[in-house]
Amino acid sequence: MLYRNYSEYLQKKYKERVYKIPLNIPVSCPNRDGEVGFEGCTFCGDVGAGFESLSNELSVEDQLEKNIEYIGKKYNSKKFIAYFQNYTNTYMPFEAFENMIIKSLRDDVVGISVSTRPDAINDRHLEYLSRIQETYQKDISVELGLQTVNYRTLKKINRGHSLAEFIDAVNRIRKYDFEIVAHVILDLPYDDMDDVIETAKIISALGINSVKIHSLYIVKDTEMARQYTSGEIVIGTVEDYIKRTALFLSYLDKDIIIQRLVGRAPEEETLFCNYAMSWWKIKEEIEKYMTENGLYQGIYCDYLNGKAVKKFL
């Protein structure tokens, strides 16, 4: 097995197919309204990450109903995860957060996944989600946008937080029986291969449960789009991305679940996306590269639990 596949993990856990239902609610981001910054991350467009979501003008209940009806019929699935995906889904009055979660509770929803920023999750959110988990028997996941562990790169992309906030959020979430998902972008123009390796090592050391790997895409009308068109930043080749992803997986703990190997965005919204290749083809090329080079997830994960003294034990 080259890496621990998410769909296989869900199949084993729930004994049948389970699909994540993206939910888009009318929230923004503290990195846009001045709380921690303005204009957001340099790569983030006006729609955030909600390219495949329904309109946030629809209620949570309506979005779930429409998506479950479509996906359920298409894939013959009867169990789903309510995935609050777009923007920062804890950045709202707490009562609104409670209401949002309550509206997602359905018999066919087996889990709730909340995507947020490391600096926007508080003990109060976690305590409430723990009560929901215990009362309604729903599995809870918290997804955190990390992107990279290089704090200098985080500053250059106007992320609005550093690595410290991510570590703090993980430590707080770890007190509860929740799964933690980290989002990373492996081909940021400011990162080199050492940053890719260090990101894998820190994620492993922190005991993250799952990882979503994204390729960088340049969304129109963003600061990164301006930098890209002016030549201030240069994106590497697809061969470089394949090598970065393979190496990232090789240093990642073997038990961490891989939810995604490459991101995707609509062509009409971007100046650059996935090297003009389908995400599926890039995924195949990553797997081919790993196979040809004898790589698999965790092959180089020998750095935990006192590497320097293992020869004496």
PETA-V40898 format. One record per residue. RES is the residue in three letters. NEAR is the number of other C-alpha atoms within 12 Angstrom. D_LAST is the distance of its C-alpha to the last C-alpha in Angstrom with 2 decimals. Layout:
((RES,NEAR,D_LAST) (RES,NEAR,D_LAST))
This chain:
((MET,17,28.94) (LEU,29,29.17) (TYR,37,28.69) (ARG,28,28.98) (ASN,24,32.74) (TYR,26,34.46) (SER,22,37.40) (GLU,20,35.28) (TYR,23,33.24) (LEU,26,36.54) (GLN,17,37.95) (LYS,14,35.07) (LYS,16,35.15) (TYR,22,38.93) (LYS,14,39.85) (GLU,19,42.41) (ARG,26,43.16) (VAL,30,42.76) (TYR,38,44.13) (LYS,33,43.86) (ILE,40,47.29) (PRO,37,47.67) (LEU,44,49.62) (ASN,38,51.42) (ILE,42,52.63) (PRO,28,54.79) (VAL,30,52.24) (SER,33,51.53) (CYS,36,48.75) (PRO,30,48.27) (ASN,29,47.86) (ARG,25,51.43) (ASP,15,53.50) (GLY,13,52.54) (GLU,17,50.05) (VAL,20,47.29) (GLY,19,49.20) (PHE,20,52.05) (GLU,27,52.49) (GLY,34,48.97) (CYS,36,46.27) (THR,35,47.83) (PHE,37,47.04) (CYS,35,48.29) (GLY,30,51.78) (ASP,24,54.28) (VAL,30,53.06) (GLY,34,49.41) (ALA,35,47.26) (GLY,31,49.90) (PHE,27,51.34) (GLU,22,51.13) (SER,28,51.96) (LEU,28,55.29) (SER,22,57.39) (ASN,26,56.25) (GLU,15,59.85) (LEU,18,59.08) (SER,20,57.65) (VAL,34,54.13) (GLU,28,55.76) (ASP,22,57.89) (GLN,29,55.06) (LEU,39,52.99) (GLU,26,56.02) (LYS,21,56.98) (ASN,31,53.53) (ILE,32,52.59) (GLU,21,55.93) (TYR,17,55.45) (ILE,24,51.76) (GLY,23,52.07) (LYS,14,54.95) (LYS,13,53.54) (TYR,17,50.13) (ASN,16,51.10) (SER,25,48.62) (LYS,25,49.05) (LYS,32,46.06) (PHE,37,45.47) (ILE,36,43.48) (ALA,41,45.67) (TYR,38,44.32) (PHE,41,45.71) (GLN,40,45.13) (ASN,38,47.42) (TYR,40,47.19) (THR,35,45.63) (ASN,40,46.04) (THR,42,45.34) (TYR,33,47.76) (MET,24,50.76) (PRO,15,52.19) (PHE,22,49.92) (GLU,15,52.66) (ALA,18,52.97) (PHE,29,49.25) (GLU,25,49.63) (ASN,21,52.66) (MET,33,50.96) (ILE,36,48.17) (ILE,24,50.68) (LYS,25,52.78) (SER,38,49.94) (LEU,31,49.56) (ARG,24,50.85) (ASP,17,50.12) (ASP,28,48.95) (VAL,34,46.64) (VAL,32,43.22) (GLY,36,41.46) (ILE,41,42.25) (SER,38,40.60) (VAL,45,41.54) (SER,40,41.18) (THR,39,41.27) (ARG,42,40.21) (PRO,40,37.24) (ASP,32,39.82) (ALA,37,42.02) (ILE,36,39.95) (ASN,26,40.34) (ASP,22,39.11) (ARG,19,42.58) (HIS,31,42.26) (LEU,33,38.95) (GLU,23,40.33) (TYR,27,43.34) (LEU,38,41.38) (SER,29,39.32) (ARG,22,42.64) (ILE,28,43.84) (GLN,26,40.77) (GLU,16,41.17) (THR,13,44.96) (TYR,23,45.48) (GLN,20,42.25) (LYS,31,41.67) (ASP,32,38.30) (ILE,38,37.93) (SER,37,36.45) (VAL,45,36.66) (GLU,41,36.82) (LEU,44,36.24) (GLY,43,37.55) (LEU,44,34.97) (GLN,43,36.09) (THR,43,33.74) (VAL,37,31.28) (ASN,34,33.29) (TYR,25,35.35) (ARG,20,37.86) (THR,29,38.56) (LEU,32,38.90) (LYS,21,41.54) (LYS,25,43.33) (ILE,36,43.71) (ASN,27,45.01) (ARG,36,42.39) (GLY,35,43.18) (HIS,36,39.63) (SER,28,36.45) (LEU,30,32.76) (ALA,19,32.67) (GLU,25,35.02) (PHE,39,32.94) (ILE,29,29.80) (ASP,23,32.03) (ALA,35,33.56) (VAL,40,30.29) (ASN,23,29.01) (ARG,25,32.35) (ILE,35,32.54) (ARG,25,29.02) (LYS,16,30.46) (TYR,25,32.54) (ASP,23,32.09) (PHE,33,33.20) (GLU,33,31.98) (ILE,42,31.66) (VAL,41,32.95) (ALA,43,32.69) (HIS,39,35.42) (VAL,41,34.75) (ILE,39,37.11) (LEU,46,35.35) (ASP,40,38.37) (LEU,38,39.64) (PRO,34,41.55) (TYR,28,39.77) (ASP,33,36.20) (ASP,26,34.53) (MET,27,31.60) (ASP,20,29.13) (ASP,31,30.55) (VAL,38,30.11) (ILE,33,26.40) (GLU,30,25.92) (THR,40,27.90) (ALA,48,25.63) (LYS,31,22.50) (ILE,31,24.12) (ILE,41,25.50) (SER,36,22.11) (ALA,26,20.52) (LEU,27,23.52) (GLY,28,23.19) (ILE,38,26.63) (ASN,34,27.87) (SER,39,30.29) (VAL,44,31.52) (LYS,36,35.03) (ILE,38,35.31) (HIS,35,38.73) (SER,39,40.51) (LEU,41,42.79) (TYR,39,46.43) (ILE,38,49.28) (VAL,34,51.52) (LYS,28,55.13) (ASP,21,56.47) (THR,27,53.15) (GLU,26,52.18) (MET,34,49.76) (ALA,30,52.70) (ARG,19,54.66) (GLN,23,51.85) (TYR,27,51.50) (THR,20,55.24) (SER,11,55.62) (GLY,12,52.82) (GLU,14,50.71) (ILE,23,47.73) (VAL,22,46.92) (ILE,31,44.95) (GLY,26,42.85) (THR,22,43.42) (VAL,27,42.38) (GLU,21,40.21) (ASP,27,38.35) (TYR,36,37.90) (ILE,35,36.61) (LYS,31,33.98) (ARG,38,33.00) (THR,45,32.65) (ALA,42,30.66) (LEU,38,28.22) (PHE,47,28.04) (LEU,47,27.15) (SER,38,24.54) (TYR,36,22.60) (LEU,42,23.35) (ASP,35,21.06) (LYS,33,22.10) (ASP,29,23.24) (ILE,36,25.79) (ILE,34,29.32) (ILE,35,31.59) (GLN,29,35.08) (ARG,31,36.74) (LEU,39,36.27) (VAL,39,39.52) (GLY,32,42.14) (ARG,33,45.87) (ALA,33,49.12) (PRO,23,52.80) (GLU,19,54.37) (GLU,13,57.35) (GLU,25,55.20) (THR,27,53.21) (LEU,27,53.79) (PHE,28,50.58) (CYS,30,48.37) (ASN,35,45.86) (TYR,29,47.35) (ALA,19,50.39) (MET,22,48.30) (SER,20,47.72) (TRP,27,44.44) (TRP,17,43.98) (LYS,19,44.34) (ILE,32,41.75) (LYS,31,39.33) (GLU,19,40.05) (GLU,25,39.55) (ILE,34,36.11) (GLU,29,35.08) (LYS,21,36.70) (TYR,26,34.92) (MET,27,31.49) (THR,18,32.37) (GLU,14,33.78) (ASN,16,30.78) (GLY,18,28.09) (LEU,28,26.93) (TYR,30,26.00) (GLN,32,24.80) (GLY,30,21.15) (ILE,24,20.59) (TYR,24,19.53) (CYS,29,17.91) (ASP,21,14.42) (TYR,22,14.93) (LEU,22,14.11) (ASN,12,11.41) (GLY,12,10.27) (LYS,13,10.51) (ALA,11,10.44) (VAL,11,6.98) (LYS,11,5.25) (LYS,7,5.65) (PHE,7,3.79) (LEU,8,0.00))
